[in-house]
Amino acid sequence: MEAFSKMCFVCKKNIANSTYQLNSKVNLPVCNLCKGTDKEKITEDEYLDSLADDLVCGCI
Ligand SMILES: [Zn+2]
């Protein structure tokens, strides 16, 4: 069962086994092309926002 395909969370492309890194904030794989780019940061923020939405209780 090695057919676990990883996807870059920024560009949504499949990542070859070898060349990716894990974004430690969102804990998702990011390819070398997207790593360290502004786009990575933006997508990272969007991702964290969407996670935060689930946690917002609206109790203000
Ligand atoms: Zn990418």
N, CA, C, O and the ligand as a Tripos MOL2 file, in Angstrom:
@<TRIPOS>MOLECULE
protein
  241   239    61     0     0
PROTEIN
NO_CHARGES

@<TRIPOS>ATOM
      1 N           0.8490   -1.2080    0.0000 N.3       1 MET1
      2 CA          0.0000    0.0000    0.0000 C.3       1 MET1
      3 C           0.8790    1.2500    0.0000 C.2       1 MET1
      4 O           0.8820    2.0220    0.9590 O.2       1 MET1
      5 N           1.6090    1.4320   -1.0700 N.am      2 GLU2
      6 CA          2.4560    2.6110   -1.1200 C.3       2 GLU2
      7 C           1.8600    3.6760   -2.0310 C.2       2 GLU2
      8 O           2.4890    4.6980   -2.3060 O.2       2 GLU2
      9 N           0.6450    3.4240   -2.4930 N.am      3 ALA3
     10 CA          0.0430    4.3220   -3.4780 C.3       3 ALA3
     11 C          -0.6180    5.5220   -2.8190 C.2       3 ALA3
     12 O          -1.6300    6.0280   -3.3040 O.2       3 ALA3
     13 N          -0.0600    5.9600   -1.7470 N.am      4 PHE4
     14 CA         -0.5800    7.1420   -1.0640 C.3       4 PHE4
     15 C          -0.0840    8.3750   -1.7950 C.2       4 PHE4
     16 O           1.0600    8.7930   -1.6180 O.2       4 PHE4
     17 N          -0.9430    8.9560   -2.6150 N.am      5 SER5
     18 CA         -0.4850   10.0910   -3.4100 C.3       5 SER5
     19 C          -0.5900   11.3780   -2.6200 C.2       5 SER5
     20 O          -1.6300   11.6900   -2.0400 O.2       5 SER5
     21 N           0.4860   12.1040   -2.6090 N.am      6 LYS6
     22 CA          0.4960   13.3660   -1.8860 C.3       6 LYS6
     23 C           0.1890   14.5040   -2.8400 C.2       6 LYS6
     24 O           0.5380   14.4630   -4.0190 O.2       6 LYS6
     25 N          -0.4610   15.5060   -2.3130 N.am      7 MET7
     26 CA         -0.8470   16.6300   -3.1230 C.3       7 MET7
     27 C          -0.3440   17.9070   -2.4850 C.2       7 MET7
     28 O          -0.4900   18.1180   -1.2810 O.2       7 MET7
     29 N           0.2490   18.7530   -3.3050 N.am      8 CYS8
     30 CA          0.6790   20.0510   -2.8020 C.3       8 CYS8
     31 C          -0.5570   20.8660   -2.4260 C.2       8 CYS8
     32 O          -1.4660   21.0140   -3.2430 O.2       8 CYS8
     33 N          -0.6040   21.3870   -1.2240 N.am      9 PHE9
     34 CA         -1.8080   22.1070   -0.7970 C.3       9 PHE9
     35 C          -1.8960   23.4940   -1.4190 C.2       9 PHE9
     36 O          -2.9300   24.1540   -1.3210 O.2       9 PHE9
     37 N          -0.8140   23.9410   -2.0620 N.am     10 VAL10
     38 CA         -0.8200   25.2500   -2.6970 C.3      10 VAL10
     39 C          -1.2910   25.1550   -4.1460 C.2      10 VAL10
     40 O          -2.2500   25.8210   -4.5350 O.2      10 VAL10
     41 N          -0.6200   24.3340   -4.9380 N.am     11 CYS11
     42 CA         -0.9590   24.2510   -6.3670 C.3      11 CYS11
     43 C          -1.8250   23.0400   -6.6800 C.2      11 CYS11
     44 O          -2.2610   22.8670   -7.8180 O.2      11 CYS11
     45 N          -2.0780   22.2030   -5.6860 N.am     12 LYS12
     46 CA         -2.9820   21.0630   -5.8310 C.3      12 LYS12
     47 C          -2.4820   20.0190   -6.8170 C.2      12 LYS12
     48 O          -3.2620   19.2120   -7.3230 O.2      12 LYS12
     49 N          -1.2010   20.0350   -7.0860 N.am     13 LYS13
     50 CA         -0.6600   19.0340   -7.9930 C.3      13 LYS13
     51 C          -0.1320   17.8610   -7.1990 C.2      13 LYS13
     52 O           0.2750   17.9890   -6.0450 O.2      13 LYS13
     53 N          -0.1500   16.7330   -7.8450 N.am     14 ASN14
     54 CA          0.4330   15.5650   -7.2070 C.3      14 ASN14
     55 C           1.9320   15.7510   -7.0480 C.2      14 ASN14
     56 O           2.5950   16.3170   -7.9170 O.2      14 ASN14
     57 N           2.4420   15.2850   -5.9690 N.am     15 ILE15
     58 CA          3.8590   15.4400   -5.6870 C.3      15 ILE15
     59 C           4.5380   14.0920   -5.8250 C.2      15 ILE15
     60 O           4.0790   13.0850   -5.2850 O.2      15 ILE15
     61 N           5.6150   14.0920   -6.5440 N.am     16 ALA16
     62 CA          6.3940   12.8690   -6.6560 C.3      16 ALA16
     63 C           6.9660   12.5160   -5.2830 C.2      16 ALA16
     64 O           7.2170   13.3910   -4.4550 O.2      16 ALA16
     65 N           7.1580   11.2610   -5.0690 N.am     17 ASN17
     66 CA          7.5720   10.7730   -3.7530 C.3      17 ASN17
     67 C           8.7130   11.5660   -3.1410 C.2      17 ASN17
     68 O           8.7490   11.8020   -1.9330 O.2      17 ASN17
     69 N           9.6240   11.9630   -3.9750 N.am     18 SER18
     70 CA         10.8770   12.4830   -3.4360 C.3      18 SER18
     71 C          10.8110   13.9380   -3.0020 C.2      18 SER18
     72 O          11.2810   14.2950   -1.9220 O.2      18 SER18
     73 N          10.2230   14.7790   -3.8510 N.am     19 THR19
     74 CA         10.4560   16.2000   -3.6680 C.3      19 THR19
     75 C           9.2700   16.9460   -3.0810 C.2      19 THR19
     76 O           8.4780   17.5490   -3.8050 O.2      19 THR19
     77 N           9.1620   16.8990   -1.8180 N.am     20 TYR20
     78 CA          8.1910   17.7670   -1.1570 C.3      20 TYR20
     79 C           8.6570   18.0050    0.2700 C.2      20 TYR20
     80 O           9.5010   17.2850    0.8030 O.2      20 TYR20
     81 N           8.0870   19.0270    0.8610 N.am     21 GLN21
     82 CA          8.3430   19.2670    2.2710 C.3      21 GLN21
     83 C           7.0130   19.4230    2.9670 C.2      21 GLN21
     84 O           5.9860   19.6580    2.3310 O.2      21 GLN21
     85 N           7.0400   19.2920    4.2580 N.am     22 LEU22
     86 CA          5.8210   19.4370    5.0220 C.3      22 LEU22
     87 C           5.7490   20.8520    5.5790 C.2      22 LEU22
     88 O           6.6810   21.3290    6.2250 O.2      22 LEU22
     89 N           4.6430   21.5030    5.3210 N.am     23 ASN23
     90 CA          4.4200   22.7940    5.9290 C.3      23 ASN23
     91 C           4.0080   22.5730    7.3760 C.2      23 ASN23
     92 O           2.9950   21.9320    7.6540 O.2      23 ASN23
     93 N           4.7930   23.1050    8.2840 N.am     24 SER24
     94 CA          4.5890   22.7570    9.6940 C.3      24 SER24
     95 C           3.3620   23.4400   10.2860 C.2      24 SER24
     96 O           2.8400   22.9990   11.3100 O.2      24 SER24
     97 N           2.9020   24.5080    9.6520 N.am     25 LYS25
     98 CA          1.7280   25.2070   10.1910 C.3      25 LYS25
     99 C           0.4480   24.4450    9.9100 C.2      25 LYS25
    100 O          -0.3970   24.2740   10.7890 O.2      25 LYS25
    101 N           0.3150   23.9890    8.6670 N.am     26 VAL26
    102 CA         -0.9270   23.3030    8.3110 C.3      26 VAL26
    103 C          -0.7440   21.7940    8.2480 C.2      26 VAL26
    104 O          -1.6970   21.0360    8.0690 O.2      26 VAL26
    105 N           0.5280   21.3770    8.4050 N.am     27 ASN27
    106 CA          0.8270   19.9510    8.4050 C.3      27 ASN27
    107 C           0.4160   19.2790    7.1010 C.2      27 ASN27
    108 O          -0.1170   18.1690    7.0950 O.2      27 ASN27
    109 N           0.6740   19.9780    5.9910 N.am     28 LEU28
    110 CA          0.3530   19.4360    4.6870 C.3      28 LEU28
    111 C           1.5760   19.5200    3.8000 C.2      28 LEU28
    112 O           2.4210   20.3970    3.9780 O.2      28 LEU28
    113 N           1.6700   18.6040    2.8410 N.am     29 PRO29
    114 CA          2.8150   18.6270    1.9380 C.3      29 PRO29
    115 C           2.7730   19.8020    0.9710 C.2      29 PRO29
    116 O           1.7100   20.1920    0.4890 O.2      29 PRO29
    117 N           3.9300   20.3490    0.7000 N.am     30 VAL30
    118 CA          4.0540   21.4340   -0.2690 C.3      30 VAL30
    119 C           5.2230   21.1150   -1.1890 C.2      30 VAL30
    120 O           6.2810   20.6860   -0.7300 O.2      30 VAL30
    121 N           5.0320   21.3240   -2.4880 N.am     31 CYS31
    122 CA          6.0890   20.9710   -3.4330 C.3      31 CYS31
    123 C           7.1830   22.0340   -3.4250 C.2      31 CYS31
    124 O           7.0080   23.1330   -2.9000 O.2      31 CYS31
    125 N           8.2910   21.6780   -4.0100 N.am     32 ASN32
    126 CA          9.4360   22.5780   -3.9910 C.3      32 ASN32
    127 C           9.1770   23.8780   -4.7360 C.2      32 ASN32
    128 O           9.7740   24.9100   -4.4290 O.2      32 ASN32
    129 N           8.2810   23.8220   -5.7210 N.am     33 LEU33
    130 CA          7.9830   25.0220   -6.4910 C.3      33 LEU33
    131 C           7.2120   26.0460   -5.6710 C.2      33 LEU33
    132 O           7.3600   27.2520   -5.8660 O.2      33 LEU33
    133 N           6.4010   25.5610   -4.7640 N.am     34 CYS34
    134 CA          5.5560   26.4610   -3.9770 C.3      34 CYS34
    135 C           6.1750   26.8060   -2.6320 C.2      34 CYS34
    136 O           5.8130   27.8030   -2.0080 O.2      34 CYS34
    137 N           7.0950   25.9890   -2.1980 N.am     35 LYS35
    138 CA          7.7010   26.1950   -0.8950 C.3      35 LYS35
    139 C           8.3650   27.5630   -0.8160 C.2      35 LYS35
    140 O           9.1900   27.9140   -1.6590 O.2      35 LYS35
    141 N           7.9980   28.3260    0.2010 N.am     36 GLY36
    142 CA          8.6460   29.6050    0.4410 C.3      36 GLY36
    143 C           8.1070   30.7480   -0.3940 C.2      36 GLY36
    144 O           8.6440   31.8550   -0.3420 O.2      36 GLY36
    145 N           7.0520   30.5050   -1.1670 N.am     37 THR37
    146 CA          6.4960   31.5780   -1.9840 C.3      37 THR37
    147 C           5.3960   32.3110   -1.2280 C.2      37 THR37
    148 O           4.8830   31.8310   -0.2170 O.2      37 THR37
    149 N           5.0430   33.5020   -1.7500 N.am     38 ASP38
    150 CA          3.9320   34.2380   -1.1580 C.3      38 ASP38
    151 C           2.6550   33.4290   -1.2480 C.2      38 ASP38
    152 O           1.8180   33.4410   -0.3460 O.2      38 ASP38
    153 N           2.5300   32.7270   -2.3620 N.am     39 LYS39
    154 CA          1.3220   31.9370   -2.5740 C.3      39 LYS39
    155 C           1.1660   30.8840   -1.4820 C.2      39 LYS39
    156 O           0.0570   30.5770   -1.0450 O.2      39 LYS39
    157 N           2.2870   30.3460   -1.0580 N.am     40 GLU40
    158 CA          2.2160   29.3620    0.0190 C.3      40 GLU40
    159 C           1.6500   30.0130    1.2730 C.2      40 GLU40
    160 O           0.7870   29.4470    1.9450 O.2      40 GLU40
    161 N           2.1400   31.2010    1.5790 N.am     41 LYS41
    162 CA          1.6710   31.8920    2.7860 C.3      41 LYS41
    163 C           0.1910   32.2110    2.6990 C.2      41 LYS41
    164 O          -0.5460   32.0630    3.6740 O.2      41 LYS41
    165 N          -0.2420   32.6550    1.5090 N.am     42 ILE42
    166 CA         -1.6520   33.0100    1.3320 C.3      42 ILE42
    167 C          -2.5370   31.7820    1.4990 C.2      42 ILE42
    168 O          -3.5400   31.8060    2.2120 O.2      42 ILE42
    169 N          -2.1410   30.7190    0.8270 N.am     43 THR43
    170 CA         -2.9300   29.4890    0.9190 C.3      43 THR43
    171 C          -2.9230   28.9450    2.3310 C.2      43 THR43
    172 O          -3.9180   28.4080    2.8170 O.2      43 THR43
    173 N          -1.7870   29.0950    2.9760 N.am     44 GLU44
    174 CA         -1.6490   28.6930    4.3740 C.3      44 GLU44
    175 C          -2.6510   29.4470    5.2460 C.2      44 GLU44
    176 O          -3.3390   28.8500    6.0740 O.2      44 GLU44
    177 N          -2.7250   30.7630    5.0520 N.am     45 ASP45
    178 CA         -3.6630   31.5730    5.8310 C.3      45 ASP45
    179 C          -5.1010   31.1710    5.5550 C.2      45 ASP45
    180 O          -5.9140   31.0450    6.4710 O.2      45 ASP45
    181 N          -5.4050   30.9690    4.2600 N.am     46 GLU46
    182 CA         -6.7650   30.5610    3.9060 C.3      46 GLU46
    183 C          -7.1140   29.2540    4.5890 C.2      46 GLU46
    184 O          -8.2180   29.0630    5.0990 O.2      46 GLU46
    185 N          -6.1450   28.3670    4.5830 N.am     47 TYR47
    186 CA         -6.3880   27.0560    5.1580 C.3      47 TYR47
    187 C          -6.6380   27.1570    6.6620 C.2      47 TYR47
    188 O          -7.5430   26.5240    7.2040 O.2      47 TYR47
    189 N          -5.8190   27.9620    7.3100 N.am     48 LEU48
    190 CA         -5.9750   28.1290    8.7480 C.3      48 LEU48
    191 C          -7.2780   28.8410    9.0700 C.2      48 LEU48
    192 O          -7.9180   28.5550   10.0820 O.2      48 LEU48
    193 N          -7.6740   29.7840    8.1920 N.am     49 ASP49
    194 CA         -8.9530   30.4580    8.3900 C.3      49 ASP49
    195 C         -10.0990   29.4790    8.3230 C.2      49 ASP49
    196 O         -11.0180   29.5270    9.1400 O.2      49 ASP49
    197 N         -10.0460   28.5920    7.3520 N.am     50 SER50
    198 CA        -11.1520   27.6570    7.1880 C.3      50 SER50
    199 C         -11.1880   26.6790    8.3510 C.2      50 SER50
    200 O         -12.2560   26.2080    8.7410 O.2      50 SER50
    201 N         -10.0470   26.3810    8.8910 N.am     51 LEU51
    202 CA        -10.0190   25.5370   10.0870 C.3      51 LEU51
    203 C         -10.6090   26.3030   11.2670 C.2      51 LEU51
    204 O         -11.3600   25.7490   12.0690 O.2      51 LEU51
    205 N         -10.2580   27.5800   11.3590 N.am     52 ALA52
    206 CA        -10.7100   28.3950   12.4780 C.3      52 ALA52
    207 C         -12.2120   28.5640   12.4440 C.2      52 ALA52
    208 O         -12.8500   28.6760   13.4910 O.2      52 ALA52
    209 N         -12.7830   28.5840   11.2510 N.am     53 ASP53
    210 CA        -14.2350   28.7290   11.1460 C.3      53 ASP53
    211 C         -14.9560   27.6540   11.9330 C.2      53 ASP53
    212 O         -15.9980   27.8920   12.5430 O.2      53 ASP53
    213 N         -14.3760   26.4650   11.9030 N.am     54 ASP54
    214 CA        -15.0180   25.3680   12.6140 C.3      54 ASP54
    215 C         -14.9640   25.5710   14.1230 C.2      54 ASP54
    216 O         -15.7840   25.0340   14.8670 O.2      54 ASP54
    217 N         -13.9790   26.3580   14.5620 N.am     55 LEU55
    218 CA        -13.7860   26.5150   15.9920 C.3      55 LEU55
    219 C         -14.5130   27.7310   16.5530 C.2      55 LEU55
    220 O         -14.7000   27.8560   17.7630 O.2      55 LEU55
    221 N         -14.9180   28.6200   15.6580 N.am     56 VAL56
    222 CA        -15.5970   29.8200   16.1200 C.3      56 VAL56
    223 C         -16.9580   29.4540   16.6860 C.2      56 VAL56
    224 O         -17.7650   28.8000   16.0260 O.2      56 VAL56
    225 N         -17.1990   29.8790   17.8970 N.am     57 CYS57
    226 CA        -18.4600   29.4910   18.5260 C.3      57 CYS57
    227 C         -19.5170   30.5670   18.3620 C.2      57 CYS57
    228 O         -20.6990   30.3070   18.5870 O.2      57 CYS57
    229 N         -19.1210   31.7540   17.9810 N.am     58 GLY58
    230 CA        -20.0980   32.8190   17.7740 C.3      58 GLY58
    231 C         -20.7440   33.2760   19.0700 C.2      58 GLY58
    232 O         -21.9100   33.6710   19.0870 O.2      58 GLY58
    233 N         -19.9840   33.2210   20.1530 N.am     59 CYS59
    234 CA        -20.5760   33.5380   21.4370 C.3      59 CYS59
    235 C         -20.2700   34.9490   21.8920 C.2      59 CYS59
    236 O         -20.3240   35.2510   23.0840 O.2      59 CYS59
    237 N         -19.9430   35.8300   20.9250 N.am     60 ILE60
    238 CA        -19.6790   37.2150   21.3040 C.3      60 ILE60
    239 C         -20.9910   37.9410   21.5440 C.2      60 ILE60
    240 O         -20.9890   39.1260   21.8750 O.2      60 ILE60
    241 ZN          2.9240   23.2380   -5.2860 Zn       61 ZN61
@<TRIPOS>BOND
     1     1     2 1
     2     2     3 1
     3     3     4 2
     4     3     5 am
     5     5     6 1
     6     6     7 1
     7     7     8 2
     8     7     9 am
     9     9    10 1
    10    10    11 1
    11    11    12 2
    12    11    13 am
    13    13    14 1
    14    14    15 1
    15    15    16 2
    16    15    17 am
    17    17    18 1
    18    18    19 1
    19    19    20 2
    20    19    21 am
    21    21    22 1
    22    22    23 1
    23    23    24 2
    24    23    25 am
    25    25    26 1
    26    26    27 1
    27    27    28 2
    28    27    29 am
    29    29    30 1
    30    30    31 1
    31    31    32 2
    32    31    33 am
    33    33    34 1
    34    34    35 1
    35    35    36 2
    36    35    37 am
    37    37    38 1
    38    38    39 1
    39    39    40 2
    40    39    41 am
    41    41    42 1
    42    42    43 1
    43    43    44 2
    44    43    45 am
    45    45    46 1
    46    46    47 1
    47    47    48 2
    48    47    49 am
    49    49    50 1
    50    50    51 1
    51    51    52 2
    52    51    53 am
    53    53    54 1
    54    54    55 1
    55    55    56 2
    56    55    57 am
    57    57    58 1
    58    58    59 1
    59    59    60 2
    60    59    61 am
    61    61    62 1
    62    62    63 1
    63    63    64 2
    64    63    65 am
    65    65    66 1
    66    66    67 1
    67    67    68 2
    68    67    69 am
    69    69    70 1
    70    70    71 1
    71    71    72 2
    72    71    73 am
    73    73    74 1
    74    74    75 1
    75    75    76 2
    76    75    77 am
    77    77    78 1
    78    78    79 1
    79    79    80 2
    80    79    81 am
    81    81    82 1
    82    82    83 1
    83    83    84 2
    84    83    85 am
    85    85    86 1
    86    86    87 1
    87    87    88 2
    88    87    89 am
    89    89    90 1
    90    90    91 1
    91    91    92 2
    92    91    93 am
    93    93    94 1
    94    94    95 1
    95    95    96 2
    96    95    97 am
    97    97    98 1
    98    98    99 1
    99    99   100 2
   100    99   101 am
   101   101   102 1
   102   102   103 1
   103   103   104 2
   104   103   105 am
   105   105   106 1
   106   106   107 1
   107   107   108 2
   108   107   109 am
   109   109   110 1
   110   110   111 1
   111   111   112 2
   112   111   113 am
   113   113   114 1
   114   114   115 1
   115   115   116 2
   116   115   117 am
   117   117   118 1
   118   118   119 1
   119   119   120 2
   120   119   121 am
   121   121   122 1
   122   122   123 1
   123   123   124 2
   124   123   125 am
   125   125   126 1
   126   126   127 1
   127   127   128 2
   128   127   129 am
   129   129   130 1
   130   130   131 1
   131   131   132 2
   132   131   133 am
   133   133   134 1
   134   134   135 1
   135   135   136 2
   136   135   137 am
   137   137   138 1
   138   138   139 1
   139   139   140 2
   140   139   141 am
   141   141   142 1
   142   142   143 1
   143   143   144 2
   144   143   145 am
   145   145   146 1
   146   146   147 1
   147   147   148 2
   148   147   149 am
   149   149   150 1
   150   150   151 1
   151   151   152 2
   152   151   153 am
   153   153   154 1
   154   154   155 1
   155   155   156 2
   156   155   157 am
   157   157   158 1
   158   158   159 1
   159   159   160 2
   160   159   161 am
   161   161   162 1
   162   162   163 1
   163   163   164 2
   164   163   165 am
   165   165   166 1
   166   166   167 1
   167   167   168 2
   168   167   169 am
   169   169   170 1
   170   170   171 1
   171   171   172 2
   172   171   173 am
   173   173   174 1
   174   174   175 1
   175   175   176 2
   176   175   177 am
   177   177   178 1
   178   178   179 1
   179   179   180 2
   180   179   181 am
   181   181   182 1
   182   182   183 1
   183   183   184 2
   184   183   185 am
   185   185   186 1
   186   186   187 1
   187   187   188 2
   188   187   189 am
   189   189   190 1
   190   190   191 1
   191   191   192 2
   192   191   193 am
   193   193   194 1
   194   194   195 1
   195   195   196 2
   196   195   197 am
   197   197   198 1
   198   198   199 1
   199   199   200 2
   200   199   201 am
   201   201   202 1
   202   202   203 1
   203   203   204 2
   204   203   205 am
   205   205   206 1
   206   206   207 1
   207   207   208 2
   208   207   209 am
   209   209   210 1
   210   210   211 1
   211   211   212 2
   212   211   213 am
   213   213   214 1
   214   214   215 1
   215   215   216 2
   216   215   217 am
   217   217   218 1
   218   218   219 1
   219   219   220 2
   220   219   221 am
   221   221   222 1
   222   222   223 1
   223   223   224 2
   224   223   225 am
   225   225   226 1
   226   226   227 1
   227   227   228 2
   228   227   229 am
   229   229   230 1
   230   230   231 1
   231   231   232 2
   232   231   233 am
   233   233   234 1
   234   234   235 1
   235   235   236 2
   236   235   237 am
   237   237   238 1
   238   238   239 1
   239   239   240 2
@<TRIPOS>SUBSTRUCTURE
     1 MET1         2 RESIDUE 1 A MET
     2 GLU2         6 RESIDUE 1 A GLU
     3 ALA3        10 RESIDUE 1 A ALA
     4 PHE4        14 RESIDUE 1 A PHE
     5 SER5        18 RESIDUE 1 A SER
     6 LYS6        22 RESIDUE 1 A LYS
     7 MET7        26 RESIDUE 1 A MET
     8 CYS8        30 RESIDUE 1 A CYS
     9 PHE9        34 RESIDUE 1 A PHE
    10 VAL10       38 RESIDUE 1 A VAL
    11 CYS11       42 RESIDUE 1 A CYS
    12 LYS12       46 RESIDUE 1 A LYS
    13 LYS13       50 RESIDUE 1 A LYS
    14 ASN14       54 RESIDUE 1 A ASN
    15 ILE15       58 RESIDUE 1 A ILE
    16 ALA16       62 RESIDUE 1 A ALA
    17 ASN17       66 RESIDUE 1 A ASN
    18 SER18       70 RESIDUE 1 A SER
    19 THR19       74 RESIDUE 1 A THR
    20 TYR20       78 RESIDUE 1 A TYR
    21 GLN21       82 RESIDUE 1 A GLN
    22 LEU22       86 RESIDUE 1 A LEU
    23 ASN23       90 RESIDUE 1 A ASN
    24 SER24       94 RESIDUE 1 A SER
    25 LYS25       98 RESIDUE 1 A LYS
    26 VAL26      102 RESIDUE 1 A VAL
    27 ASN27      106 RESIDUE 1 A ASN
    28 LEU28      110 RESIDUE 1 A LEU
    29 PRO29      114 RESIDUE 1 A PRO
    30 VAL30      118 RESIDUE 1 A VAL
    31 CYS31      122 RESIDUE 1 A CYS
    32 ASN32      126 RESIDUE 1 A ASN
    33 LEU33      130 RESIDUE 1 A LEU
    34 CYS34      134 RESIDUE 1 A CYS
    35 LYS35      138 RESIDUE 1 A LYS
    36 GLY36      142 RESIDUE 1 A GLY
    37 THR37      146 RESIDUE 1 A THR
    38 ASP38      150 RESIDUE 1 A ASP
    39 LYS39      154 RESIDUE 1 A LYS
    40 GLU40      158 RESIDUE 1 A GLU
    41 LYS41      162 RESIDUE 1 A LYS
    42 ILE42      166 RESIDUE 1 A ILE
    43 THR43      170 RESIDUE 1 A THR
    44 GLU44      174 RESIDUE 1 A GLU
    45 ASP45      178 RESIDUE 1 A ASP
    46 GLU46      182 RESIDUE 1 A GLU
    47 TYR47      186 RESIDUE 1 A TYR
    48 LEU48      190 RESIDUE 1 A LEU
    49 ASP49      194 RESIDUE 1 A ASP
    50 SER50      198 RESIDUE 1 A SER
    51 LEU51      202 RESIDUE 1 A LEU
    52 ALA52      206 RESIDUE 1 A ALA
    53 ASP53      210 RESIDUE 1 A ASP
    54 ASP54      214 RESIDUE 1 A ASP
    55 LEU55      218 RESIDUE 1 A LEU
    56 VAL56      222 RESIDUE 1 A VAL
    57 CYS57      226 RESIDUE 1 A CYS
    58 GLY58      230 RESIDUE 1 A GLY
    59 CYS59      234 RESIDUE 1 A CYS
    60 ILE60      238 RESIDUE 1 A ILE
    61 ZN61       241 GROUP 0 **** ****
